[in-house]
Amino acid sequence: MLLASLLLSLAQAPAAAPPASIQSAPVSAPRRPRRLFFSPMGEPFRAKARDDNTLADWFAQADANRDARITIDEMQGDASRFFAVLDVNKDGEIDPDEITRYENEIAPEVRSGEHFALALDGSDANAGAERGSRRRGPRPGLFRGAEDVHQGAGRYGLLDLPEPVVSADSDFNRGVSLAEFRRAAQQRFLALDLDHHGYLTLAELERIRPAPPASQNAPDQPRQSGESAPPQR
């Protein structure tokens, strides 16, 4: 009887907490690297804080009526706004000096690699000689393929456009007119509208957005030996 009472009292006693040394440590969320983003027309968006979504920043800017969709008209409107930023002397064309300003001051990231990969093809040898060496072999597509080497702004945008401003120069006259820039915006909208429903959503663009370049994957603090790298988004 005494043994039964003892067992009953032990069963009713609250379970003791495990020693502090073996309690589970809180799990911290992986640190995500800041992401530079280039809009389809070449405007850079730089994160100001670790959790900034630079793609969403551009999307909110281009979505003029705030309906969570970007139409082709809104895409061209955003292109016209950025064109005005680049056309410093307001003569209606982004001339070579203004392109140099864009590449040196506004978006220096585009200067790595071949700037004119998409602006030139094998049909215009004179333009190739005038602008510099051309890529040999087939012309790359708008989206990244197996042979893409992720150059210039193509490392940070939705389309494989190493120099998005120069690639809008459709007549190869070493300048970009507003009409050319708006036409390029239309073409790039159509390339991004994979479902052909006439608008872009942020969720769709997030799926298109590539992983960050390897140079952006390193955390702010050096990893200890044996510590795994944080997963990519």
N, C-alpha and C positions, 0 to 999 in steps of 0.2 A: 504493500500500500504506500509505504514511504517512497519507494522507488518510482511508482507511478506518479505521485504528486510532484516529485523532482523533475521528471521528464516533462510533465505538463507545464510547469513554470518556465522551463527552458524554452519550450516551443512558443510560449506567449511573449517572451522577452524580445524587444526590438533588436534587429541585427546591428551589430557594431559596424561603424564606418571603417573602410579599409585605411591602412596607414597612409599618411600624406605622401610618402615616397612612392607609393604604387598607384595613386589616383591618376586618372587620365588627364593628360595635359591638354589645354584648349588648342583646337586646331585653327591655325590662322589661314586666311584665304591667300592663295598664291598672288604674288605681286605681278601686275601686268605692265609691260613696258608702255611708255607713251608712244602714240602713233602719229606720225606725220601723214597728212592726206593731201593729195593733189586732186582738185576738181577736174572733171572732164575737159574743161577749157584751160587748165593749167594754173589755177589759183591755189597757192599753198595754204593749208590750214594746220597750224601748229598747236599742240596741246599745251595748255597752261597749268593743268593739274593732272595727276595720275589717272583719274577716272574720266577725263574728257573724252568724248567720242567726236573726233574731228570730222568723220563722215556725216554724222548727224548735224554738226554745225553747218556744213555746207548745205545739206538738205533743207534745213530750216531757213537758210538764207534764200535758196532758190524757190522754195514753196511760197510764192507770193500771197496766195489767198488762204494759206494755213489749213488746207484740207487734207494734209498728210499724203499728198500726191504731187508729183512734178510732171507737168504736161510739156509738150514740145514748145509751146509758147513761153512757158515759164523758163524753160532751159535757154531759149534764145534771149529772153529778157535778162537772165543772169549773165549770159555771155556779153550782151551789150553793156551792162554795168561794168564788168571787168575790162572790157575793151576801153571804156572811158578812163579807167585807171591807168592803162598802159599807154594810151595815146596822149602823151604829156603835152605836145604842142597843139593838140586839137585840130589837126589837119585831116582827120578822117582816115588815117592809115598808121599802123604800127610799123615804123620804118626801122632800118638796121640799127640806128643808135638806140631806139626805144627797145628793140629786141635785146641788145646788149645790156641795157639797164635791167630788163626783166631777168636775164640770165645771171647777172652779177649781183644785183641788189635784192630783187624780190624773191627769186627762186634759184639760188645758186646750185641746188641739187641737180638741176637739169644738165649741168655742164659735164657731168661724168658720162663717158661713153659717146656714141655717135648721136648727135642731136637730130639729124635729119633722116633717120631711118625710114619713117613713114612718109616724109614729104617727097622722097625721090623714088623713082623706080627705073627700070632699065630702058624705058622709052624716051628719056630726056637726058642724053649724055651731056649736053651743054650746061644744063642746070647742075648736073653732078660735078662738072669741072669747076663751075663757078663757086659752088658752095663747099666743096671739099670731097673727100673720098666717099664713095657709095658702098653700101653693103653688098657683097657679092652673093649670088644665089637668089633664091626666091624671096619676094618681098614678104615681110612678116604681116600677120593679120592684126586685127585690133585687140584680140584677146591673147593672153599668154599661151604659148605652145611649148612643146617639148624642147625646141631649139632656142627659145627666148632666153636672153642673158640678163634681163631685168636691168635696163640702163636708164639713167636719168629719172625723169618723173614717172616712168613706167614702173618703177619699184614701189611707188606710193599711191597709185591711182587705181581706177577701175578698168582702164584700158591700157593697152601696151603702146603708149605714146611717150617716147623719151623726151621730146620737146613739143608740148601741146600747142604752143603759140605758133611756132614756125611751121608745124605740120598743117596749119590752116591755110597756108599760102598755096592756093591751088593753081595759080598761074605762074609760079616760080619767078616773080619779079623782085624778090628780096624784100617784100613788104606785105602786110596783111591788112586788107580793107575791112570795114565793118561788115560789108556784104559777105565776104569770105568767112569772117569769124562767125557770123550767124548761120551761114550754110554749114560750117563745120559743126556747130552746136546741134543742128538738125540731124546731121549724119551720126553724130555720137549718141544722140538720144535714141535713134533707131537701133544702133548697135547694142545699147543697154536694155532696150525694151524687148527682152527675150520672148515674152509671151504675146507680144504684138497687141496689147490691149490699150495702147495709147497713153499710158502714164507709167511713172516709176514710183515705187514705194521704198521706204527705207529698209524694210525687211528684205526685199528683193535685192537691193544693192549690197546689203550686208552679206548676202550669200555669194555675190559676185566678188566682193572684196577679197583680195588674196591675203595670205599670211604675211606678217611683217618681214622685211629683209633680215638676214642673219645678223647684221650689224645692230639691229634694234632689239634683238632678243636677249641681250645680256642684261641682268638685273643691275640696279644701281650699286649694290654692294657686291664685292667679289665673293664667289661661292667657296665654301670650305671644301676640302678634299672629300670626295664621296657624296657630296650633296647634289641632288638631281636638279636640272634646270626647270624653271616653271613652265607649265604647258602653254602652248600658243593658243590664242583665241581662235 
